[in-house]
Amino acid sequence: MLFDIGLACARLWNELNYEKRHAFFNGELSPGKGDEINKRYYHRYREMLSVNAGHVINKNDEAWNLLFKLLDLRKRGKLPPFIKKLSPPGYWKDSDTGEKRIYID
């Protein structure tokens, strides 16, 4: 059962990221667009994951918000010198041998 929950969490993260990355690279990712994507996937996964769906979505939002904060710092010239490259959040592995992440409340 935990394996299935972990797999569903990874799939939710990956689907969220897929849509958000496409919107980001097309210059269309705004807070409103992100909320729209989050709601759509929450309703798709809430039966399967219950509260874990919300936790995965919140963690995904944290990752994207951090990226936008870092991009703002770079634009203002205040990015710490040890940060050389900025990139959007990556995907989670969801194959049978990949890592699983489960958020439990």
N, C-alpha and C positions, 0 to 999 in steps of 0.2 A: 504494500500500500504506500509506504514512504517513497519507494522508487517511482511510483506513478505520480505522486505529488511533486517530487523533484523534477521529473520530466515535464510535467505541466507548467511548473514555475519557469523552467528554462525556455519552453516554447512561448509562454506569455512574454517574457523579457525580449526574446528574439523578434517576435512579431511587432511588439511596441517599437523596438529599435529600428526595425526594417522601415516601418512607415515614417518614423521621426527622422531617420537619416536621409531618406529620399526628400522629405520636405525641407530639411536643413540644407542639403546641397542644391536644392532648387530655390533657396531663399524664401521659402514659404512657412518656416517653422516659427510661429509666434506662441505666446502663452495660451491664447485662445485655441489655436490649432492643436497644441499639445493636450489641452484639457479635453477637446473633442475626441482625439485619438484614445486618451486614457479611458474615457467613459465607454467608448465602443468596446474596448477590450475587457474592461471590468465586467460589463454585462455578459460578454461571451464566456468568461472564465469563472464567474462568481459561484456558479453551481458546483463546478469541479473543485475549486480551490478554497471556497469560503473566504475567510478573512485574509488568507495568504495572498489572494489576488490583489487586494488593496495594498499589502505590504510590498509586493513586487513592484506595483505601479509607483508607490511612493519612493522606493529605492531608485527606480528608473528616472523619476523626476529629479531626485537629488543629483544624480549623475549628470543630467542635462543642464540643470541649473548651475552646477559647478563649472561646466564647460563655458556657459555664457558669462559667468563671472570672470573666468580666466581670459576669455576673449576681450572683455571690457578692460581688464587690467592691461592686456597687451596693447590695446588701442590707445590707452592713456599713457603708455610707456612705463607702467609700474609693475610689470610682470617680473617675478623673482628671476634672477639670472640663471638659476639651476634648471628652470623649465625651458627646454629647448623646442619642444614640438607639442602642439595641441591637436587633439583629434577627438571626434565624437565617441561616446561610449561604445564599447564593442559588444559582440554577441557572446552568449553563454553556450557552452557545449551542451548538446542534448542527446548525443548518441548513447548507446548502451555502455560504452567505456568512458564517456566524458563525465565531467563533474556535475553534481546536482546541488542546488541551493534551495533550502526551504526556510521560509520565514514563519516563525510560530509566535503567536501572540498569547 
